[in-house]
Amino acid sequence: MQQQDIRVTASIGALSAIPQVDTDPDTLLRDVDEYLYDAKNQGRDRAVFHIPELSSDKI
C-alpha cells in the first residue's frame, strides 16, 4: 500500500452569545452562518469571530 498525505483545511465562523439575552436560535444561526461565509471568502484556513462585548464589528 502506498503512503499518501492528506491535507485538511477548515474555515470557521463563531460568535459569543450571552445566555438569557441572545436566546433567539434563528438569529444566532443566521449570524454564525454569515461569519462562516466571511471566513470562506477570505480563503482557506480562516476564522471569523464576533464578540459583542469587545466590538460591534466582526474581528
PDB file of N, H, CA, C and O in Angstrom:
ATOM      1  N   MET A   1       0.840  -1.167   0.000  1.00  0.00           N
ATOM      2  CA  MET A   1       0.000   0.000   0.000  1.00  0.00           C
ATOM      3  C   MET A   1       0.896   1.244   0.000  1.00  0.00           C
ATOM      4  O   MET A   1       1.872   1.311   0.746  1.00  0.00           O
ATOM      5  N   GLN A   2       0.568   2.196  -0.815  1.00  0.00           N
ATOM      6  H   GLN A   2      -0.226   2.142  -1.421  1.00  0.00           H
ATOM      7  CA  GLN A   2       1.338   3.423  -0.931  1.00  0.00           C
ATOM      8  C   GLN A   2       0.884   4.435   0.117  1.00  0.00           C
ATOM      9  O   GLN A   2      -0.310   4.598   0.370  1.00  0.00           O
ATOM     10  N   GLN A   3       1.865   5.113   0.723  1.00  0.00           N
ATOM     11  H   GLN A   3       2.835   4.981   0.518  1.00  0.00           H
ATOM     12  CA  GLN A   3       1.529   6.150   1.700  1.00  0.00           C
ATOM     13  C   GLN A   3       1.150   7.422   0.955  1.00  0.00           C
ATOM     14  O   GLN A   3       1.783   7.789  -0.035  1.00  0.00           O
ATOM     15  N   GLN A   4       0.111   8.089   1.444  1.00  0.00           N
ATOM     16  H   GLN A   4      -0.403   7.791   2.248  1.00  0.00           H
ATOM     17  CA  GLN A   4      -0.363   9.300   0.798  1.00  0.00           C
ATOM     18  C   GLN A   4      -0.711  10.323   1.869  1.00  0.00           C
ATOM     19  O   GLN A   4      -1.428  10.017   2.822  1.00  0.00           O
ATOM     20  N   ASP A   5      -0.196  11.547   1.706  1.00  0.00           N
ATOM     21  H   ASP A   5       0.386  11.795   0.932  1.00  0.00           H
ATOM     22  CA  ASP A   5      -0.524  12.623   2.638  1.00  0.00           C
ATOM     23  C   ASP A   5      -1.853  13.246   2.241  1.00  0.00           C
ATOM     24  O   ASP A   5      -2.140  13.439   1.060  1.00  0.00           O
ATOM     25  N   ILE A   6      -2.644  13.551   3.235  1.00  0.00           N
ATOM     26  H   ILE A   6      -2.411  13.394   4.195  1.00  0.00           H
ATOM     27  CA  ILE A   6      -3.922  14.221   3.020  1.00  0.00           C
ATOM     28  C   ILE A   6      -3.919  15.491   3.858  1.00  0.00           C
ATOM     29  O   ILE A   6      -3.615  15.458   5.050  1.00  0.00           O
ATOM     30  N   ARG A   7      -4.258  16.604   3.232  1.00  0.00           N
ATOM     31  H   ARG A   7      -4.505  16.631   2.263  1.00  0.00           H
ATOM     32  CA  ARG A   7      -4.308  17.882   3.946  1.00  0.00           C
ATOM     33  C   ARG A   7      -5.761  18.296   4.112  1.00  0.00           C
ATOM     34  O   ARG A   7      -6.534  18.302   3.154  1.00  0.00           O
ATOM     35  N   VAL A   8      -6.115  18.636   5.323  1.00  0.00           N
ATOM     36  H   VAL A   8      -5.488  18.632   6.102  1.00  0.00           H
ATOM     37  CA  VAL A   8      -7.466  19.077   5.640  1.00  0.00           C
ATOM     38  C   VAL A   8      -7.396  20.537   6.055  1.00  0.00           C
ATOM     39  O   VAL A   8      -6.547  20.917   6.861  1.00  0.00           O
ATOM     40  N   THR A   9      -8.288  21.359   5.506  1.00  0.00           N
ATOM     41  H   THR A   9      -8.978  21.050   4.852  1.00  0.00           H
ATOM     42  CA  THR A   9      -8.351  22.764   5.892  1.00  0.00           C
ATOM     43  C   THR A   9      -9.718  23.041   6.501  1.00  0.00           C
ATOM     44  O   THR A   9     -10.669  22.287   6.295  1.00  0.00           O
ATOM     45  N   ALA A  10      -9.802  24.126   7.247  1.00  0.00           N
ATOM     46  H   ALA A  10      -9.029  24.738   7.414  1.00  0.00           H
ATOM     47  CA  ALA A  10     -11.072  24.469   7.883  1.00  0.00           C
ATOM     48  C   ALA A  10     -11.298  25.969   7.843  1.00  0.00           C
ATOM     49  O   ALA A  10     -10.367  26.759   7.996  1.00  0.00           O
ATOM     50  N   SER A  11     -12.540  26.342   7.636  1.00  0.00           N
ATOM     51  H   SER A  11     -13.297  25.700   7.512  1.00  0.00           H
ATOM     52  CA  SER A  11     -12.978  27.723   7.780  1.00  0.00           C
ATOM     53  C   SER A  11     -14.001  27.724   8.906  1.00  0.00           C
ATOM     54  O   SER A  11     -14.871  26.855   8.967  1.00  0.00           O
ATOM     55  N   ILE A  12     -13.891  28.706   9.797  1.00  0.00           N
ATOM     56  H   ILE A  12     -13.184  29.412   9.748  1.00  0.00           H
ATOM     57  CA  ILE A  12     -14.725  28.721  10.995  1.00  0.00           C
ATOM     58  C   ILE A  12     -15.400  30.073  11.139  1.00  0.00           C
ATOM     59  O   ILE A  12     -14.772  31.116  10.956  1.00  0.00           O
ATOM     60  N   GLY A  13     -16.664  30.049  11.462  1.00  0.00           N
ATOM     61  H   GLY A  13     -17.175  29.202  11.611  1.00  0.00           H
ATOM     62  CA  GLY A  13     -17.394  31.253  11.844  1.00  0.00           C
ATOM     63  C   GLY A  13     -17.901  31.038  13.256  1.00  0.00           C
ATOM     64  O   GLY A  13     -18.515  30.010  13.537  1.00  0.00           O
ATOM     65  N   ALA A  14     -17.659  31.979  14.146  1.00  0.00           N
ATOM     66  H   ALA A  14     -17.160  32.815  13.918  1.00  0.00           H
ATOM     67  CA  ALA A  14     -18.061  31.797  15.544  1.00  0.00           C
ATOM     68  C   ALA A  14     -18.533  33.114  16.127  1.00  0.00           C
ATOM     69  O   ALA A  14     -18.135  34.187  15.672  1.00  0.00           O
ATOM     70  N   LEU A  15     -19.379  33.026  17.134  1.00  0.00           N
ATOM     71  H   LEU A  15     -19.702  32.155  17.504  1.00  0.00           H
ATOM     72  CA  LEU A  15     -19.808  34.222  17.835  1.00  0.00           C
ATOM     73  C   LEU A  15     -19.950  33.916  19.309  1.00  0.00           C
ATOM     74  O   LEU A  15     -20.087  32.764  19.720  1.00  0.00           O
ATOM     75  N   SER A  16     -19.915  34.971  20.088  1.00  0.00           N
ATOM     76  H   SER A  16     -19.804  35.907  19.754  1.00  0.00           H
ATOM     77  CA  SER A  16     -20.098  34.861  21.529  1.00  0.00           C
ATOM     78  C   SER A  16     -21.542  35.239  21.833  1.00  0.00           C
ATOM     79  O   SER A  16     -22.030  36.262  21.352  1.00  0.00           O
ATOM     80  N   ALA A  17     -22.222  34.429  22.623  1.00  0.00           N
ATOM     81  H   ALA A  17     -21.825  33.598  23.014  1.00  0.00           H
ATOM     82  CA  ALA A  17     -23.610  34.704  22.974  1.00  0.00           C
ATOM     83  C   ALA A  17     -23.765  34.679  24.486  1.00  0.00           C
ATOM     84  O   ALA A  17     -23.123  33.890  25.180  1.00  0.00           O
ATOM     85  N   ILE A  18     -24.620  35.545  24.978  1.00  0.00           N
ATOM     86  H   ILE A  18     -25.142  36.185  24.414  1.00  0.00           H
ATOM     87  CA  ILE A  18     -24.889  35.621  26.414  1.00  0.00           C
ATOM     88  C   ILE A  18     -26.192  34.867  26.698  1.00  0.00           C
ATOM     89  O   ILE A  18     -27.242  35.246  26.179  1.00  0.00           O
ATOM     90  N   PRO A  19     -26.144  33.812  27.508  1.00  0.00           N
ATOM     91  CA  PRO A  19     -27.377  33.095  27.840  1.00  0.00           C
ATOM     92  C   PRO A  19     -28.416  34.039  28.440  1.00  0.00           C
ATOM     93  O   PRO A  19     -28.073  34.970  29.168  1.00  0.00           O
ATOM     94  N   GLN A  20     -29.656  33.797  28.134  1.00  0.00           N
ATOM     95  H   GLN A  20     -29.934  33.041  27.542  1.00  0.00           H
ATOM     96  CA  GLN A  20     -30.794  34.579  28.603  1.00  0.00           C
ATOM     97  C   GLN A  20     -30.908  35.944  27.924  1.00  0.00           C
ATOM     98  O   GLN A  20     -31.906  36.637  28.119  1.00  0.00           O
ATOM     99  N   VAL A  21     -29.914  36.346  27.135  1.00  0.00           N
ATOM    100  H   VAL A  21     -29.103  35.783  26.976  1.00  0.00           H
ATOM    101  CA  VAL A  21     -30.000  37.605  26.388  1.00  0.00           C
ATOM    102  C   VAL A  21     -30.097  37.285  24.901  1.00  0.00           C
ATOM    103  O   VAL A  21     -31.014  37.743  24.220  1.00  0.00           O
ATOM    104  N   ASP A  22     -29.156  36.504  24.406  1.00  0.00           N
ATOM    105  H   ASP A  22     -28.411  36.132  24.959  1.00  0.00           H
ATOM    106  CA  ASP A  22     -29.121  36.111  22.998  1.00  0.00           C
ATOM    107  C   ASP A  22     -29.774  34.741  22.851  1.00  0.00           C
ATOM    108  O   ASP A  22     -29.092  33.751  22.585  1.00  0.00           O
ATOM    109  N   THR A  23     -31.087  34.682  23.024  1.00  0.00           N
ATOM    110  H   THR A  23     -31.641  35.486  23.241  1.00  0.00           H
ATOM    111  CA  THR A  23     -31.745  33.380  23.083  1.00  0.00           C
ATOM    112  C   THR A  23     -32.488  32.993  21.810  1.00  0.00           C
ATOM    113  O   THR A  23     -33.065  31.906  21.754  1.00  0.00           O
ATOM    114  N   ASP A  24     -32.494  33.835  20.797  1.00  0.00           N
ATOM    115  H   ASP A  24     -32.025  34.717  20.842  1.00  0.00           H
ATOM    116  CA  ASP A  24     -33.206  33.517  19.567  1.00  0.00           C
ATOM    117  C   ASP A  24     -32.325  32.633  18.678  1.00  0.00           C
ATOM    118  O   ASP A  24     -31.396  33.140  18.049  1.00  0.00           O
ATOM    119  N   PRO A  25     -32.593  31.329  18.614  1.00  0.00           N
ATOM    120  CA  PRO A  25     -31.729  30.414  17.861  1.00  0.00           C
ATOM    121  C   PRO A  25     -31.626  30.764  16.379  1.00  0.00           C
ATOM    122  O   PRO A  25     -30.552  30.629  15.792  1.00  0.00           O
ATOM    123  N   ASP A  26     -32.709  31.206  15.768  1.00  0.00           N
ATOM    124  H   ASP A  26     -33.581  31.315  16.245  1.00  0.00           H
ATOM    125  CA  ASP A  26     -32.668  31.538  14.342  1.00  0.00           C
ATOM    126  C   ASP A  26     -31.709  32.681  14.062  1.00  0.00           C
ATOM    127  O   ASP A  26     -30.964  32.641  13.083  1.00  0.00           O
ATOM    128  N   THR A  27     -31.720  33.698  14.909  1.00  0.00           N
ATOM    129  H   THR A  27     -32.325  33.731  15.704  1.00  0.00           H
ATOM    130  CA  THR A  27     -30.808  34.829  14.740  1.00  0.00           C
ATOM    131  C   THR A  27     -29.366  34.394  14.957  1.00  0.00           C
ATOM    132  O   THR A  27     -28.482  34.777  14.191  1.00  0.00           O
ATOM    133  N   LEU A  28     -29.121  33.601  15.988  1.00  0.00           N
ATOM    134  H   LEU A  28     -29.840  33.289  16.610  1.00  0.00           H
ATOM    135  CA  LEU A  28     -27.764  33.123  16.254  1.00  0.00           C
ATOM    136  C   LEU A  28     -27.234  32.289  15.091  1.00  0.00           C
ATOM    137  O   LEU A  28     -26.087  32.462  14.679  1.00  0.00           O
ATOM    138  N   LEU A  29     -28.051  31.392  14.561  1.00  0.00           N
ATOM    139  H   LEU A  29     -28.983  31.251  14.896  1.00  0.00           H
ATOM    140  CA  LEU A  29     -27.620  30.561  13.432  1.00  0.00           C
ATOM    141  C   LEU A  29     -27.379  31.396  12.181  1.00  0.00           C
ATOM    142  O   LEU A  29     -26.423  31.150  11.445  1.00  0.00           O
ATOM    143  N   ARG A  30     -28.238  32.382  11.934  1.00  0.00           N
ATOM    144  H   ARG A  30     -29.015  32.582  12.532  1.00  0.00           H
ATOM    145  CA  ARG A  30     -28.048  33.254  10.773  1.00  0.00           C
ATOM    146  C   ARG A  30     -26.737  34.017  10.892  1.00  0.00           C
ATOM    147  O   ARG A  30     -25.982  34.115   9.925  1.00  0.00           O
ATOM    148  N   ASP A  31     -26.462  34.560  12.083  1.00  0.00           N
ATOM    149  H   ASP A  31     -27.075  34.480  12.869  1.00  0.00           H
ATOM    150  CA  ASP A  31     -25.236  35.334  12.297  1.00  0.00           C
ATOM    151  C   ASP A  31     -23.988  34.470  12.158  1.00  0.00           C
ATOM    152  O   ASP A  31     -23.037  34.865  11.484  1.00  0.00           O
ATOM    153  N   VAL A  32     -23.979  33.300  12.784  1.00  0.00           N
ATOM    154  H   VAL A  32     -24.752  32.979  13.332  1.00  0.00           H
ATOM    155  CA  VAL A  32     -22.790  32.448  12.708  1.00  0.00           C
ATOM    156  C   VAL A  32     -22.586  31.942  11.279  1.00  0.00           C
ATOM    157  O   VAL A  32     -21.447  31.754  10.851  1.00  0.00           O
ATOM    158  N   ASP A  33     -23.665  31.721  10.544  1.00  0.00           N
ATOM    159  H   ASP A  33     -24.590  31.874  10.893  1.00  0.00           H
ATOM    160  CA  ASP A  33     -23.547  31.328   9.142  1.00  0.00           C
ATOM    161  C   ASP A  33     -22.899  32.451   8.327  1.00  0.00           C
ATOM    162  O   ASP A  33     -22.078  32.186   7.448  1.00  0.00           O
ATOM    163  N   GLU A  34     -23.263  33.699   8.615  1.00  0.00           N
ATOM    164  H   GLU A  34     -23.930  33.914   9.329  1.00  0.00           H
ATOM    165  CA  GLU A  34     -22.646  34.850   7.947  1.00  0.00           C
ATOM    166  C   GLU A  34     -21.144  34.886   8.223  1.00  0.00           C
ATOM    167  O   GLU A  34     -20.357  35.140   7.310  1.00  0.00           O
ATOM    168  N   TYR A  35     -20.738  34.637   9.466  1.00  0.00           N
ATOM    169  H   TYR A  35     -21.377  34.432  10.207  1.00  0.00           H
ATOM    170  CA  TYR A  35     -19.316  34.665   9.821  1.00  0.00           C
ATOM    171  C   TYR A  35     -18.570  33.510   9.159  1.00  0.00           C
ATOM    172  O   TYR A  35     -17.415  33.664   8.762  1.00  0.00           O
ATOM    173  N   LEU A  36     -19.219  32.358   9.038  1.00  0.00           N
ATOM    174  H   LEU A  36     -20.157  32.232   9.361  1.00  0.00           H
ATOM    175  CA  LEU A  36     -18.606  31.227   8.350  1.00  0.00           C
ATOM    176  C   LEU A  36     -18.315  31.588   6.895  1.00  0.00           C
ATOM    177  O   LEU A  36     -17.221  31.323   6.398  1.00  0.00           O
ATOM    178  N   TYR A  37     -19.281  32.185   6.215  1.00  0.00           N
ATOM    179  H   TYR A  37     -20.170  32.399   6.619  1.00  0.00           H
ATOM    180  CA  TYR A  37     -19.066  32.534   4.810  1.00  0.00           C
ATOM    181  C   TYR A  37     -18.078  33.681   4.660  1.00  0.00           C
ATOM    182  O   TYR A  37     -17.374  33.751   3.653  1.00  0.00           O
ATOM    183  N   ASP A  38     -18.008  34.581   5.632  1.00  0.00           N
ATOM    184  H   ASP A  38     -18.580  34.525   6.451  1.00  0.00           H
ATOM    185  CA  ASP A  38     -16.950  35.601   5.622  1.00  0.00           C
ATOM    186  C   ASP A  38     -15.581  34.925   5.678  1.00  0.00           C
ATOM    187  O   ASP A  38     -14.667  35.308   4.948  1.00  0.00           O
ATOM    188  N   ALA A  39     -15.443  33.924   6.539  1.00  0.00           N
ATOM    189  H   ALA A  39     -16.185  33.612   7.131  1.00  0.00           H
ATOM    190  CA  ALA A  39     -14.170  33.195   6.652  1.00  0.00           C
ATOM    191  C   ALA A  39     -13.852  32.473   5.348  1.00  0.00           C
ATOM    192  O   ALA A  39     -12.713  32.517   4.881  1.00  0.00           O
ATOM    193  N   LYS A  40     -14.832  31.816   4.759  1.00  0.00           N
ATOM    194  H   LYS A  40     -15.757  31.780   5.138  1.00  0.00           H
ATOM    195  CA  LYS A  40     -14.603  31.102   3.498  1.00  0.00           C
ATOM    196  C   LYS A  40     -14.195  32.063   2.387  1.00  0.00           C
ATOM    197  O   LYS A  40     -13.331  31.738   1.572  1.00  0.00           O
ATOM    198  N   ASN A  41     -14.805  33.239   2.350  1.00  0.00           N
ATOM    199  H   ASN A  41     -15.507  33.504   3.012  1.00  0.00           H
ATOM    200  CA  ASN A  41     -14.474  34.219   1.312  1.00  0.00           C
ATOM    201  C   ASN A  41     -13.066  34.782   1.470  1.00  0.00           C
ATOM    202  O   ASN A  41     -12.484  35.270   0.501  1.00  0.00           O
ATOM    203  N   GLN A  42     -12.513  34.722   2.674  1.00  0.00           N
ATOM    204  H   GLN A  42     -12.985  34.326   3.462  1.00  0.00           H
ATOM    205  CA  GLN A  42     -11.154  35.213   2.918  1.00  0.00           C
ATOM    206  C   GLN A  42     -10.100  34.190   2.496  1.00  0.00           C
ATOM    207  O   GLN A  42      -8.919  34.530   2.418  1.00  0.00           O
ATOM    208  N   GLY A  43     -10.491  32.975   2.228  1.00  0.00           N
ATOM    209  H   GLY A  43     -11.450  32.700   2.291  1.00  0.00           H
ATOM    210  CA  GLY A  43      -9.548  31.941   1.808  1.00  0.00           C
ATOM    211  C   GLY A  43      -9.541  30.779   2.778  1.00  0.00           C
ATOM    212  O   GLY A  43     -10.312  30.739   3.737  1.00  0.00           O
ATOM    213  N   ARG A  44      -8.656  29.834   2.509  1.00  0.00           N
ATOM    214  H   ARG A  44      -8.030  29.867   1.729  1.00  0.00           H
ATOM    215  CA  ARG A  44      -8.578  28.629   3.343  1.00  0.00           C
ATOM    216  C   ARG A  44      -7.951  28.925   4.697  1.00  0.00           C
ATOM    217  O   ARG A  44      -7.210  29.891   4.876  1.00  0.00           O
ATOM    218  N   ASP A  45      -8.278  28.057   5.638  1.00  0.00           N
ATOM    219  H   ASP A  45      -8.881  27.272   5.493  1.00  0.00           H
ATOM    220  CA  ASP A  45      -7.698  28.129   6.989  1.00  0.00           C
ATOM    221  C   ASP A  45      -7.942  29.475   7.652  1.00  0.00           C
ATOM    222  O   ASP A  45      -7.005  30.086   8.166  1.00  0.00           O
ATOM    223  N   ARG A  46      -9.163  29.941   7.651  1.00  0.00           N
ATOM    224  H   ARG A  46      -9.925  29.444   7.234  1.00  0.00           H
ATOM    225  CA  ARG A  46      -9.511  31.232   8.252  1.00  0.00           C
ATOM    226  C   ARG A  46     -10.565  31.040   9.326  1.00  0.00           C
ATOM    227  O   ARG A  46     -11.337  30.082   9.311  1.00  0.00           O
ATOM    228  N   ALA A  47     -10.573  31.979  10.257  1.00  0.00           N
ATOM    229  H   ALA A  47      -9.946  32.758  10.269  1.00  0.00           H
ATOM    230  CA  ALA A  47     -11.606  32.006  11.291  1.00  0.00           C
ATOM    231  C   ALA A  47     -12.097  33.436  11.435  1.00  0.00           C
ATOM    232  O   ALA A  47     -11.300  34.374  11.437  1.00  0.00           O
ATOM    233  N   VAL A  48     -13.405  33.602  11.554  1.00  0.00           N
ATOM    234  H   VAL A  48     -14.052  32.840  11.551  1.00  0.00           H
ATOM    235  CA  VAL A  48     -14.012  34.904  11.798  1.00  0.00           C
ATOM    236  C   VAL A  48     -14.808  34.775  13.089  1.00  0.00           C
ATOM    237  O   VAL A  48     -15.670  33.906  13.214  1.00  0.00           O
ATOM    238  N   PHE A  49     -14.512  35.644  14.043  1.00  0.00           N
ATOM    239  H   PHE A  49     -13.811  36.351  13.942  1.00  0.00           H
ATOM    240  CA  PHE A  49     -15.183  35.633  15.338  1.00  0.00           C
ATOM    241  C   PHE A  49     -15.904  36.953  15.549  1.00  0.00           C
ATOM    242  O   PHE A  49     -15.444  37.998  15.088  1.00  0.00           O
ATOM    243  N   HIS A  50     -17.020  36.908  16.236  1.00  0.00           N
ATOM    244  H   HIS A  50     -17.394  36.059  16.610  1.00  0.00           H
ATOM    245  CA  HIS A  50     -17.733  38.121  16.621  1.00  0.00           C
ATOM    246  C   HIS A  50     -17.974  38.039  18.124  1.00  0.00           C
ATOM    247  O   HIS A  50     -18.627  37.118  18.613  1.00  0.00           O
ATOM    248  N   ILE A  51     -17.441  39.008  18.838  1.00  0.00           N
ATOM    249  H   ILE A  51     -16.910  39.757  18.441  1.00  0.00           H
ATOM    250  CA  ILE A  51     -17.598  39.061  20.291  1.00  0.00           C
ATOM    251  C   ILE A  51     -18.222  40.414  20.616  1.00  0.00           C
ATOM    252  O   ILE A  51     -17.509  41.415  20.681  1.00  0.00           O
ATOM    253  N   PRO A  52     -19.538  40.465  20.822  1.00  0.00           N
ATOM    254  CA  PRO A  52     -20.230  41.735  21.022  1.00  0.00           C
ATOM    255  C   PRO A  52     -19.670  42.571  22.169  1.00  0.00           C
ATOM    256  O   PRO A  52     -19.716  43.800  22.120  1.00  0.00           O
ATOM    257  N   GLU A  53     -19.142  41.914  23.200  1.00  0.00           N
ATOM    258  H   GLU A  53     -19.105  40.915  23.240  1.00  0.00           H
ATOM    259  CA  GLU A  53     -18.625  42.647  24.348  1.00  0.00           C
ATOM    260  C   GLU A  53     -17.389  43.473  23.984  1.00  0.00           C
ATOM    261  O   GLU A  53     -17.090  44.461  24.654  1.00  0.00           O
ATOM    262  N   LEU A  54     -16.666  43.075  22.924  1.00  0.00           N
ATOM    263  H   LEU A  54     -16.909  42.272  22.380  1.00  0.00           H
ATOM    264  CA  LEU A  54     -15.441  43.768  22.532  1.00  0.00           C
ATOM    265  C   LEU A  54     -15.665  44.781  21.430  1.00  0.00           C
ATOM    266  O   LEU A  54     -14.974  45.799  21.374  1.00  0.00           O
ATOM    267  N   SER A  55     -16.616  44.519  20.556  1.00  0.00           N
ATOM    268  H   SER A  55     -17.176  43.693  20.601  1.00  0.00           H
ATOM    269  CA  SER A  55     -16.773  45.370  19.385  1.00  0.00           C
ATOM    270  C   SER A  55     -18.132  45.138  18.767  1.00  0.00           C
ATOM    271  O   SER A  55     -18.736  44.079  18.940  1.00  0.00           O
ATOM    272  N   SER A  56     -18.608  46.134  18.048  1.00  0.00           N
ATOM    273  H   SER A  56     -18.118  46.994  17.908  1.00  0.00           H
ATOM    274  CA  SER A  56     -19.854  45.947  17.322  1.00  0.00           C
ATOM    275  C   SER A  56     -19.598  45.390  15.933  1.00  0.00           C
ATOM    276  O   SER A  56     -20.545  45.068  15.216  1.00  0.00           O
ATOM    277  N   ASP A  57     -18.345  45.268  15.542  1.00  0.00           N
ATOM    278  H   ASP A  57     -17.575  45.529  16.124  1.00  0.00           H
ATOM    279  CA  ASP A  57     -17.977  44.732  14.230  1.00  0.00           C
ATOM    280  C   ASP A  57     -17.339  43.369  14.379  1.00  0.00           C
ATOM    281  O   ASP A  57     -16.935  42.968  15.470  1.00  0.00           O
ATOM    282  N   LYS A  58     -17.255  42.665  13.267  1.00  0.00           N
ATOM    283  H   LYS A  58     -17.583  42.991  12.380  1.00  0.00           H
ATOM    284  CA  LYS A  58     -16.560  41.380  13.263  1.00  0.00           C
ATOM    285  C   LYS A  58     -15.076  41.619  13.446  1.00  0.00           C
ATOM    286  O   LYS A  58     -14.539  42.617  12.966  1.00  0.00           O
ATOM    287  N   ILE A  59     -14.405  40.699  14.144  1.00  0.00           N
ATOM    288  H   ILE A  59     -14.841  39.888  14.534  1.00  0.00           H
ATOM    289  CA  ILE A  59     -12.958  40.819  14.314  1.00  0.00           C
ATOM    290  C   ILE A  59     -12.296  39.636  13.660  1.00  0.00           C
ATOM    291  O   ILE A  59     -11.070  39.526  13.679  1.00  0.00           O
TER     292      ILE A  59
END
